[in-house]
Structures are given as C-alpha cells and as structure tokens.
Amino acid sequence: MLYNRSSETYFSDDFFNSMLPVMQQNLCHTNLALPKFDTRPPTAYNSGFSKIIVRSVHYSFQTTSVFRIPFFPIQLSKIMHVSELQTLHISKLLEMAEEHGIENANRFRKQDLVFAIVRQMMKQGESFTCSGTLEILPDGFGFLRSADTSYLAGPDDIYVSPTQIRRFNLHTGDTIEGSVRVPKDNERYFALVRLDSINGDHPEVCKHKILFENLTPLFPTKQFKLERDIKAEENLTGRAIDLVSPIGRGQRALLVAPPKTGKTVMLQNIAHAITANYPDVELIVLLIDERPEEVTEMSRSVRGEVVSSTFDEPAQRHVQVAEMVIEKAKRMVEHKKDVVILLDSITRLARAYNTVVPTSGKILTGGVDANALHRPKRFFGAARNVEEGGSLTIIATALVETGSRMDDVIYEEFKGTGNMELHLDRRMAEKRLFPAININKSGTRREELLVPNDQLQRMWLLRKFLHPMDEIEATEFLVGKLKDSKNNDEFFELMRGK
C-alpha cells in the first residue's frame, strides 16, 4: 500500500525487496515513460529515509520527482489481473465465489462469475489491472474483449470511453493494458481509468504509428523454416513443406484440401513448428465453424492464441470473431511485429459472410451473392510483407470436393489471390499416406526470394525427378526418403548419392 503526505509519496521498505514492478506501475500513472531509479544515500534532511530520484523522459521535457521511504512496516495490497481469473477453470472460480459469499454461483456463466468475483473483491479493497483487445462500437465508445472467450461480449468486458479513444488514437484491435474501477450504481461494466500500454508499447509512442493501409507491401523474403530437430512423425510435414512449397514471412498461403485429408493436423504441425523455431512470432489460430472438440484439442496443443466460433454459433458470430482477429493482427504489424494467422477454413468464413451480407440481387453460381466475397477477400488480402517492418502471414484452408457447388465457387474466387498453394490429395489420405501432399500441384510464387540459390537448384532437380511419376508414387518416394534422413540437408545428400 502507498499513501501521500503533502507532495511526498511513502512506501514501505519491503516494497523495494518484493514489489518493485508494482511501484513502477504506480509511478507511471501519468502515462510517462517507464522511470529509472537512482538511489541516493540518506542525508541529514531526510534522515531515516532512502531518497529516490525518479526521472521520466517524455520527448522534449524531463520530470523529476522525489520519493521517501519510511523504515516502518506498512501492509501492502497485491494488485491482481482480471485475466488471472479469466484463465482459471470454472471449478476454481466456484471455490473463489464461495469464499467471497457469492450466492448461486453454480448457475452463473463463466463471464458472469468472473464479473461477480472481481466486483466483490474490489469492494473489499483489492486493486485490479486488465488487458484485452479493443472493439470500438458505432456509438464511439469501446470494450476490451478477452481472447480466452474468443472476444465474445460479456459482463466482464472493460468499458473504454470515447475520450480515451480519441486521446490515444485507438483503433479496433489494439491490445490495451491498464487499471480498472468498480462500476458505479448506474453502470453495468468495469471502466478503464488508467492506460499503461498499447500493443506492448508506451501510449505516447502509439500516437505516431503508421496505419496498416499506408504500409508498403512486398514479396516475402524471409523463410519460415518448419523443419525441427526432432524425430517425431509431425516433423515430416514441416520438412516436406520446406521442399515443396516454402512459406515466408508475409505469405498469403492457401491449403487446398478435400474432406478427411489431414488439413487440421497439418495446421497443428505448422503451428508447432512456428512456435518452436520462432518464439518471437505472434501466432493466432482462427477456427471458424469447427467442432468444439477440435477447438479444445487445438487450444491444448498449440502454444499460441486460439480463437474459435464453433458450428453451433450463428454466422454473425463467425464474422465478428474474424474481424477482431484481423484487426488485432493489423495493429501488431503497425508496431513492426511478425504475425501468423492459421485460418480453418476460409470456405466456411466466406459462407458466413454470404449469410450476413445484405443481398444485392445478383446471385452467382452455387448461391453465392455477388457482394459476399468482398470482405473475406479483404481478410485474406491483408497478408503481406511490410517494407517499414513487420509482416502478416495468413495460412488458410480451402475446402474442395465437398459435393457443394458453393464451396467450388468460393475456391475458384480465391484461387489466384494467394502467392502460395499447397494441395492435399484424398487418394493418398485413403491409403493413409501422410502428409498427403500433391507435389505437382503445390508451389510458391517467387520462391527464389525465400530460398538460397544452391538449395533452390536442388529443389528444382527434385521436382524434375518426381514429375514423371504418378502423384501417389511421387509422394511415397518423398516421404520414404524423408524418413530415412534426419534433416533436409542429409536428404539432399542421399539424393546426390542416388
């Protein structure tokens, strides 16, 4: 606990031993740069105190504040984070609700339960900080949505005022951290009272960022190496993709797959490889119209953000989730970060847009409205390598051979928009040959920008060698040689020996 006396702020001695991050957070309440601490020995004037000079540099001016620490014990209160409760299992939340005297807690939804617990704890004197992704409504105000609930609106969302949105130049998709206050008598939501960071940077820095639409798109030039130093079966998928259709930072990739060909497992393997080889990359897995059990499996196996809208939810919910994810990715790219979105599937997302978009009166073959594919194309087209720094990579699955004419039309519309395609084959999957990659149909545009010239020549020789073979025979040969070698370099050495 800290308190003020005249213009001085007092902390307990234990504060510097165990609660320094909390002090830094309290000292930054004016949204200045994070302070640096310069400890000076006590003087006769402030005998019994440690004098701390705090200097916060904010562009062209310098602020100096003097803090004194009395050497007598003061009880400190821990500042909790709302996300700590949102990530807890429902059974643990029920125990906490019982401890705080909340009645009929077992009848609450999880979001309602979190709201009740936080409100009760704040009334008892606890302090809370929050983080979430901003969604700005047409009325001008916004709410911080949680990724743990796939950005579903709920009572535990944090209200952000229009004044804060204008002051800090906030947009939908910004990830915000700050402190909250309890709702007043006539209010329904917690409110953001202090903004500490935006997308991991200081709020003042974010006022001068360049909008995503004004960034310069380029061809991908840095490859995502999916090969890993493990002997697991899933490593074969990454190695095969590196040889057949390399993926770069900023790739707009389409994974064309008939049903039951292992596309979801392939996405998992790609996600595992990216998180293992590139921990600095922001990974988001977006599951649209999928089964709930697949969502659970993906969230437990992938070290990244998994956002979903299952098949039992309305099309409007599919669209809202997709819009939040792409806006969040754009905001991170504006901060020069590398972002990867794994979308399963763009076909079902396009179906959702076809349901939501007002009819234009012009219906294409298969029942697709003429205006329905504009917004999913804008989603897919956001993938790019940025000249100013950062990249947005989208790897989306497209369903084919489903028996639906609409799915075929959607694939044909997206066919020429990507710069990398990976085709899966149903006959290979029926023979339980995985990864079921059709080598001749798969490829990457301008792959010479991603792969070194010597390795590129080897990849082209491999294609020339496999091209006369039957599609299944070629994949069987490639998978067999990959199993006989530890890595792709050893694979090429084996090929040279042949």
C-alpha positions as CSV (number, residue, x, y, z in Angstrom):
1,M,0.0,0.0,0.0
2,L,1.2,3.5,-0.8
3,Y,-0.1,6.8,0.6
4,N,0.7,10.5,0.1
5,R,1.7,13.2,2.6
6,S,1.6,16.7,1.2
7,S,3.6,16.3,-2.1
8,E,5.6,13.2,-1.0
9,T,4.7,9.6,-1.6
10,Y,5.6,7.0,1.0
11,F,6.3,3.3,0.5
12,S,7.3,0.5,2.9
13,D,10.8,-0.9,3.0
14,D,9.5,-4.3,1.9
15,F,8.3,-2.6,-1.3
16,F,11.8,-2.5,-2.8
17,N,12.5,-6.1,-1.9
18,S,9.5,-7.7,-3.4
19,M,7.1,-5.2,-5.1
20,L,9.3,-3.2,-7.4
21,P,7.2,-3.9,-10.5
22,V,4.1,-2.7,-8.6
23,M,5.9,0.5,-7.8
24,Q,6.9,1.1,-11.4
25,Q,3.3,0.6,-12.4
26,N,2.1,3.2,-9.8
27,L,4.7,5.7,-10.8
28,C,3.6,5.5,-14.4
29,H,0.1,6.8,-13.6
30,T,0.7,9.9,-15.8
31,N,1.4,7.8,-18.9
32,L,5.1,8.9,-19.0
33,A,7.9,6.7,-20.0
34,L,8.9,3.9,-17.6
35,P,11.0,5.5,-14.9
36,K,14.6,4.6,-14.0
37,F,15.6,4.6,-10.3
38,D,18.6,6.4,-9.0
39,T,19.1,5.6,-5.3
40,R,21.0,8.1,-3.2
41,P,22.3,7.8,0.4
42,P,20.1,9.4,3.1
43,T,21.1,13.0,4.1
44,A,20.5,15.0,7.3
45,Y,17.4,16.5,5.8
46,N,15.7,13.1,5.2
47,S,17.3,11.1,7.9
48,G,15.7,7.7,8.3
49,F,14.6,7.6,4.6
50,S,16.0,6.4,1.3
51,K,15.8,9.1,-1.3
52,I,14.7,8.0,-4.7
53,I,15.1,10.4,-7.7
54,V,12.8,9.3,-10.4
55,R,13.4,10.7,-13.9
56,S,10.9,10.1,-16.7
57,V,11.9,11.4,-20.0
58,H,8.9,12.3,-22.2
59,Y,10.2,13.5,-25.5
60,S,11.5,17.1,-25.0
61,F,11.0,17.6,-21.3
62,Q,12.2,15.9,-18.1
63,T,10.2,15.3,-14.9
64,T,11.9,14.8,-11.6
65,S,10.0,13.6,-8.5
66,V,11.4,12.9,-5.0
67,F,10.1,9.9,-3.1
68,R,10.9,9.0,0.6
69,I,10.6,5.6,2.1
70,P,9.9,5.3,5.9
71,F,11.5,2.3,7.6
72,F,8.4,1.1,9.4
73,P,6.1,-1.7,8.2
74,I,3.1,-0.9,6.1
75,Q,0.8,-3.7,4.8
76,L,0.9,-4.0,1.0
77,S,-2.1,-4.9,-1.1
78,K,-1.4,-7.1,-4.1
79,I,-2.7,-5.8,-7.5
80,M,-4.4,-8.6,-9.3
81,H,-5.0,-9.0,-13.0
82,V,-8.5,-9.7,-14.4
83,S,-7.1,-12.2,-16.9
84,E,-5.8,-14.3,-14.0
85,L,-9.4,-15.1,-13.2
86,Q,-10.5,-15.4,-16.8
87,T,-7.9,-18.2,-17.4
88,L,-8.9,-20.2,-14.3
89,H,-11.0,-23.4,-14.6
90,I,-14.7,-23.0,-13.7
91,S,-14.3,-25.2,-10.6
92,K,-11.6,-22.9,-9.2
93,L,-13.9,-19.9,-9.8
94,L,-16.7,-21.6,-8.0
95,E,-14.4,-22.1,-5.0
96,M,-13.5,-18.4,-5.0
97,A,-17.1,-17.4,-5.3
98,E,-18.0,-19.4,-2.3
99,E,-15.1,-17.8,-0.3
100,H,-16.4,-14.3,-1.1
101,G,-20.0,-15.1,-0.3
102,I,-21.5,-15.1,-3.8
103,E,-24.8,-17.0,-3.8
104,N,-26.0,-19.3,-6.5
105,A,-22.6,-19.1,-8.2
106,N,-23.1,-22.6,-9.9
107,R,-25.8,-21.1,-12.0
108,F,-23.6,-18.4,-13.5
109,R,-21.9,-18.5,-16.8
110,K,-18.1,-18.1,-16.6
111,Q,-18.1,-14.5,-17.7
112,D,-20.8,-13.6,-15.2
113,L,-18.9,-15.4,-12.5
114,V,-15.7,-13.5,-13.2
115,F,-17.6,-10.2,-13.1
116,A,-19.2,-11.1,-9.7
117,I,-15.9,-12.2,-8.2
118,V,-13.9,-9.1,-9.4
119,R,-16.7,-6.8,-8.2
120,Q,-16.8,-8.4,-4.8
121,M,-13.0,-8.3,-4.4
122,M,-12.8,-4.6,-5.4
123,K,-15.5,-3.7,-2.9
124,Q,-13.2,-5.4,-0.3
125,G,-10.3,-3.1,-1.2
126,E,-8.5,-5.2,-3.8
127,S,-7.0,-3.5,-6.9
128,F,-7.2,-4.9,-10.4
129,T,-5.5,-4.3,-13.7
130,C,-6.8,-5.6,-17.0
131,S,-5.8,-6.3,-20.6
132,G,-7.8,-7.0,-23.6
133,T,-8.4,-6.3,-27.3
134,L,-10.4,-3.2,-28.0
135,E,-13.6,-3.3,-30.0
136,I,-15.0,0.1,-30.9
137,L,-18.7,0.2,-31.3
138,P,-20.6,2.6,-33.7
139,D,-21.5,4.8,-30.8
140,G,-17.9,5.8,-30.3
141,F,-17.1,4.0,-27.1
142,G,-15.5,0.6,-26.9
143,F,-14.9,-2.5,-24.8
144,L,-11.9,-4.7,-24.0
145,R,-12.7,-8.2,-25.1
146,S,-10.8,-11.3,-23.8
147,A,-9.2,-13.8,-26.1
148,D,-10.0,-16.5,-23.6
149,T,-13.7,-16.1,-24.6
150,S,-12.9,-15.7,-28.3
151,Y,-13.8,-12.0,-28.0
152,L,-17.4,-12.8,-27.0
153,A,-19.2,-9.8,-25.4
154,G,-19.8,-10.4,-21.7
155,P,-20.3,-8.6,-18.4
156,D,-16.6,-8.9,-17.6
157,D,-15.6,-6.6,-20.5
158,I,-13.9,-3.3,-19.7
159,Y,-15.5,-0.1,-20.8
160,V,-13.3,2.4,-22.7
161,S,-14.6,6.0,-23.0
162,P,-14.6,7.9,-26.3
163,T,-12.3,10.5,-24.7
164,Q,-9.6,7.8,-24.2
165,I,-10.1,6.5,-27.7
166,R,-9.6,9.9,-29.2
167,R,-6.7,10.9,-26.9
168,F,-4.6,7.9,-27.6
169,N,-5.7,7.4,-31.2
170,L,-7.1,3.9,-30.5
171,H,-8.5,1.6,-33.1
172,T,-10.3,-1.7,-33.1
173,G,-7.8,-4.5,-32.5
174,D,-5.5,-2.6,-30.2
175,T,-4.3,-4.7,-27.2
176,I,-4.6,-2.5,-24.1
177,E,-3.4,-2.8,-20.5
178,G,-4.4,-0.6,-17.6
179,S,-6.2,-0.2,-14.3
180,V,-10.0,-0.6,-13.8
181,R,-12.5,0.7,-11.3
182,V,-15.7,-0.9,-10.0
183,P,-18.9,0.0,-11.7
184,K,-21.0,2.7,-10.1
185,D,-24.6,2.3,-9.1
186,N,-25.9,3.2,-12.6
187,E,-23.2,1.4,-14.5
188,R,-23.0,-2.2,-15.8
189,Y,-19.3,-2.6,-16.7
190,F,-15.9,-2.1,-15.2
191,A,-14.3,1.0,-16.6
192,L,-10.7,1.7,-17.7
193,V,-9.3,4.5,-15.5
194,R,-5.6,4.4,-16.5
195,L,-4.0,3.2,-19.7
196,D,-0.5,1.7,-19.2
197,S,0.4,0.2,-22.6
198,I,-0.9,-0.2,-26.1
199,N,0.2,-3.3,-28.0
200,G,3.2,-3.6,-25.6
201,D,4.4,-0.1,-26.2
202,H,4.0,3.2,-24.3
203,P,0.8,5.0,-25.1
204,E,2.5,8.2,-26.3
205,V,4.5,6.2,-28.8
206,C,1.4,4.8,-30.4
207,K,0.1,8.2,-31.4
208,H,2.7,8.3,-34.2
209,K,2.3,4.9,-35.7
210,I,1.6,4.4,-39.4
211,L,-1.8,2.9,-40.3
212,F,-1.7,-0.6,-41.8
213,E,-3.3,0.6,-45.0
214,N,-0.5,3.0,-45.6
215,L,2.3,0.5,-45.2
216,T,4.1,-0.8,-48.3
217,P,3.5,-4.4,-49.3
218,L,6.4,-6.5,-50.6
219,F,7.0,-10.1,-51.6
220,P,8.1,-12.4,-48.7
221,T,11.9,-12.5,-48.4
222,K,12.5,-14.4,-45.1
223,Q,11.5,-18.0,-44.9
224,F,9.8,-19.8,-42.1
225,K,11.8,-22.9,-41.6
226,L,9.4,-25.6,-40.5
227,E,12.0,-28.3,-40.1
228,R,12.6,-29.2,-36.4
229,D,15.3,-31.1,-34.7
230,I,13.0,-33.9,-33.5
231,K,12.3,-37.4,-34.7
232,A,8.5,-37.2,-34.4
233,E,6.3,-38.0,-37.3
234,E,5.0,-34.4,-37.4
235,N,8.4,-33.2,-38.5
236,L,7.9,-34.9,-41.9
237,T,5.1,-32.4,-42.6
238,G,7.4,-29.4,-42.0
239,R,10.2,-30.8,-44.0
240,A,8.0,-31.7,-46.9
241,I,6.5,-28.2,-47.0
242,D,10.0,-26.7,-46.9
243,L,10.9,-28.7,-50.0
244,V,7.7,-28.4,-52.0
245,S,6.1,-25.0,-51.0
246,P,8.3,-22.9,-48.7
247,I,6.5,-20.4,-46.6
248,G,7.9,-16.9,-45.9
249,R,7.0,-14.0,-43.6
250,G,4.1,-12.2,-45.2
251,Q,2.9,-15.2,-47.2
252,R,-0.7,-15.5,-48.4
253,A,-1.0,-19.2,-48.4
254,L,-3.9,-21.4,-49.4
255,L,-4.1,-25.0,-48.2
256,V,-6.5,-26.7,-50.7
257,A,-7.9,-29.8,-49.1
258,P,-10.8,-32.3,-49.7
259,P,-12.5,-33.6,-46.5
260,K,-10.6,-36.1,-44.4
261,T,-7.2,-35.4,-45.8
262,G,-5.5,-34.3,-42.6
263,K,-5.7,-30.5,-43.1
264,T,-6.4,-29.8,-39.4
265,V,-3.5,-32.0,-38.3
266,M,-1.3,-30.2,-40.8
267,L,-2.2,-26.8,-39.4
268,Q,-1.3,-28.1,-35.9
269,N,2.1,-29.3,-37.2
270,I,2.7,-25.9,-38.8
271,A,1.7,-24.1,-35.6
272,H,4.1,-26.3,-33.5
273,A,7.0,-25.7,-35.9
274,I,6.5,-21.9,-35.9
275,T,6.2,-21.6,-32.1
276,A,9.2,-23.9,-31.6
277,N,11.5,-22.2,-34.2
278,Y,10.3,-18.6,-34.0
279,P,9.1,-17.8,-30.4
280,D,9.1,-14.1,-31.3
281,V,6.3,-14.5,-33.8
282,E,2.8,-13.8,-32.7
283,L,0.7,-16.9,-33.6
284,I,-3.1,-16.8,-33.8
285,V,-5.2,-19.9,-34.7
286,L,-8.7,-18.9,-36.0
287,L,-11.2,-21.8,-36.2
288,I,-14.4,-21.0,-38.0
289,D,-17.4,-23.3,-38.0
290,E,-15.4,-26.1,-36.4
291,R,-16.4,-28.9,-33.9
292,P,-16.0,-28.0,-30.2
293,E,-13.7,-31.0,-29.5
294,E,-11.3,-29.8,-32.2
295,V,-11.2,-26.4,-30.6
296,T,-10.2,-27.9,-27.3
297,E,-7.6,-30.1,-28.8
298,M,-6.1,-27.2,-30.7
299,S,-6.0,-24.9,-27.7
300,R,-4.3,-27.5,-25.6
301,S,-1.7,-28.5,-28.1
302,V,-0.7,-25.1,-29.6
303,R,1.3,-22.5,-27.7
304,G,-0.4,-19.5,-29.1
305,E,-3.7,-17.7,-29.2
306,V,-6.6,-20.0,-30.3
307,V,-9.8,-18.1,-31.2
308,S,-12.9,-20.0,-32.3
309,S,-16.5,-19.9,-33.4
310,T,-18.0,-23.4,-33.5
311,F,-20.6,-24.7,-35.9
312,D,-23.5,-24.2,-33.5
313,E,-23.0,-20.4,-33.4
314,P,-24.6,-18.0,-35.8
315,A,-22.9,-16.6,-38.9
316,Q,-22.8,-13.2,-37.3
317,R,-20.6,-14.6,-34.6
318,H,-18.2,-16.1,-37.2
319,V,-17.9,-12.7,-38.8
320,Q,-17.3,-10.8,-35.6
321,V,-14.6,-13.2,-34.5
322,A,-12.8,-13.0,-37.8
323,E,-13.0,-9.2,-37.9
324,M,-11.5,-8.9,-34.4
325,V,-8.6,-11.3,-35.2
326,I,-7.6,-9.5,-38.5
327,E,-7.9,-6.0,-36.8
328,K,-5.7,-7.2,-33.9
329,A,-3.1,-8.6,-36.4
330,K,-3.1,-5.3,-38.3
331,R,-2.4,-3.4,-35.1
332,M,0.5,-5.6,-34.2
333,V,2.0,-5.2,-37.7
334,E,1.8,-1.5,-37.3
335,H,4.1,-2.0,-34.3
336,K,6.5,-3.9,-36.6
337,K,5.8,-7.3,-35.3
338,D,5.6,-10.6,-37.3
339,V,2.1,-12.2,-37.1
340,V,0.9,-15.5,-38.4
341,I,-2.8,-16.4,-38.7
342,L,-3.8,-20.0,-39.3
343,L,-7.4,-20.0,-40.6
344,D,-9.5,-23.1,-40.8
345,S,-11.3,-22.5,-43.0
346,I,-11.7,-19.6,-45.4
347,T,-14.5,-21.5,-47.2
348,R,-16.7,-21.5,-44.1
349,L,-15.8,-17.9,-43.3
350,A,-17.0,-17.0,-46.9
351,R,-20.2,-18.9,-46.3
352,A,-20.8,-16.9,-43.1
353,Y,-20.2,-13.6,-44.9
354,N,-22.7,-14.8,-47.6
355,T,-25.3,-15.2,-44.9
356,V,-24.7,-11.9,-43.2
357,V,-24.1,-9.5,-46.1
358,P,-27.4,-7.9,-47.4
359,T,-28.5,-9.4,-50.7
360,S,-27.5,-7.4,-53.8
361,G,-29.9,-9.2,-56.1
362,K,-27.1,-10.7,-58.1
363,I,-26.5,-14.4,-57.3
364,L,-23.5,-16.3,-58.7
365,T,-23.4,-20.0,-59.4
366,G,-23.9,-22.0,-56.2
367,G,-26.0,-19.4,-54.4
368,V,-23.1,-17.0,-53.6
369,D,-24.1,-13.4,-53.5
370,A,-22.1,-11.1,-55.8
371,N,-21.0,-8.9,-52.9
372,A,-20.5,-11.6,-50.3
373,L,-16.8,-12.4,-51.1
374,H,-15.5,-8.9,-50.9
375,R,-14.9,-8.9,-47.1
376,P,-13.3,-12.4,-46.9
377,K,-11.1,-11.3,-49.8
378,R,-10.1,-8.3,-47.8
379,F,-9.3,-10.6,-44.8
380,F,-7.1,-12.8,-47.0
381,G,-5.6,-9.9,-48.8
382,A,-4.3,-8.4,-45.6
383,A,-1.4,-10.8,-45.6
384,R,1.8,-9.1,-46.7
385,N,5.4,-8.4,-46.0
386,V,5.9,-4.8,-45.0
387,E,8.7,-2.6,-46.1
388,E,8.6,-0.5,-43.0
389,G,9.0,-3.6,-40.7
390,G,6.8,-6.4,-39.6
391,S,4.7,-8.9,-41.6
392,L,1.3,-10.6,-41.6
393,T,1.2,-14.2,-42.8
394,I,-2.1,-16.0,-43.4
395,I,-2.3,-19.7,-44.0
396,A,-5.9,-20.6,-44.8
397,T,-7.6,-23.9,-45.7
398,A,-10.0,-24.0,-48.6
399,L,-12.4,-26.9,-48.9
400,V,-12.9,-28.7,-52.3
401,E,-14.6,-31.9,-53.4
402,T,-17.3,-31.5,-50.8
403,G,-20.2,-32.0,-53.1
404,S,-21.3,-28.4,-52.7
405,R,-21.2,-26.1,-55.7
406,M,-20.8,-23.1,-53.4
407,D,-17.5,-24.4,-52.0
408,D,-16.1,-24.8,-55.5
409,V,-17.1,-21.3,-56.4
410,I,-15.5,-19.9,-53.3
411,Y,-12.3,-21.8,-54.0
412,E,-12.2,-20.5,-57.6
413,E,-12.6,-17.0,-56.4
414,F,-9.7,-17.3,-54.0
415,K,-7.6,-19.4,-56.4
416,G,-5.5,-16.7,-57.9
417,T,-5.3,-14.4,-54.8
418,G,-2.6,-16.2,-52.8
419,N,1.1,-16.4,-53.5
420,M,1.5,-20.0,-52.3
421,E,-0.7,-23.1,-52.6
422,L,-0.4,-26.5,-51.0
423,H,-2.8,-29.2,-52.4
424,L,-3.8,-32.3,-50.4
425,D,-4.9,-35.5,-52.2
426,R,-7.8,-37.6,-51.0
427,R,-6.5,-40.8,-52.6
428,M,-3.3,-40.5,-50.6
429,A,-5.2,-40.0,-47.4
430,E,-7.3,-43.0,-48.1
431,K,-4.1,-45.0,-48.4
432,R,-3.1,-43.5,-45.1
433,L,-0.1,-41.7,-46.7
434,F,0.6,-38.6,-44.7
435,P,1.4,-35.8,-45.4
436,A,-1.0,-36.3,-48.4
437,I,0.7,-33.5,-50.5
438,N,0.2,-33.4,-54.2
439,I,3.7,-32.2,-55.2
440,N,3.0,-31.3,-58.8
441,K,0.1,-29.0,-58.0
442,S,1.7,-27.3,-55.0
443,G,4.1,-24.4,-55.2
444,T,5.2,-20.9,-54.1
445,R,5.4,-17.8,-56.2
446,R,8.8,-16.1,-56.3
447,E,10.3,-18.8,-54.2
448,E,13.8,-17.6,-55.3
449,L,13.4,-14.7,-52.9
450,L,13.0,-17.1,-50.0
451,V,15.4,-19.9,-50.6
452,P,19.2,-19.7,-51.2
453,N,20.2,-20.4,-54.8
454,D,22.1,-23.6,-54.1
455,Q,19.1,-25.1,-52.2
456,L,16.7,-23.8,-54.8
457,Q,18.6,-25.7,-57.6
458,R,18.3,-28.9,-55.5
459,M,14.6,-28.4,-55.0
460,W,14.1,-27.9,-58.8
461,L,16.1,-31.0,-59.5
462,L,13.9,-32.9,-57.1
463,R,10.7,-31.7,-58.9
464,K,12.2,-32.7,-62.3
465,F,12.9,-36.2,-60.8
466,L,9.4,-36.6,-59.3
467,H,7.4,-35.1,-62.2
468,P,7.2,-38.2,-64.5
469,M,6.0,-40.4,-61.5
470,D,2.4,-40.9,-60.6
471,E,1.2,-38.4,-57.9
472,I,0.9,-41.1,-55.2
473,E,4.2,-42.8,-56.2
474,A,6.0,-39.4,-56.0
475,T,4.7,-38.6,-52.5
476,E,5.5,-42.2,-51.3
477,F,9.0,-41.8,-52.6
478,L,9.5,-38.4,-51.0
479,V,8.1,-39.5,-47.6
480,G,10.2,-42.6,-47.6
481,K,13.4,-40.7,-48.3
482,L,12.5,-38.1,-45.6
483,K,12.1,-40.9,-43.1
484,D,15.5,-42.3,-44.0
485,S,17.2,-38.9,-43.3
486,K,17.5,-36.8,-40.2
487,N,17.1,-33.4,-42.0
488,N,16.7,-32.0,-45.4
489,D,20.4,-31.4,-45.9
490,E,21.0,-35.2,-45.3
491,F,18.1,-35.9,-47.7
492,F,19.8,-34.0,-50.5
493,E,23.0,-35.8,-49.8
494,L,21.1,-39.1,-50.2
495,M,19.6,-37.9,-53.4
496,R,23.0,-36.9,-54.7
497,G,24.3,-40.4,-54.0
498,K,21.4,-41.9,-56.0
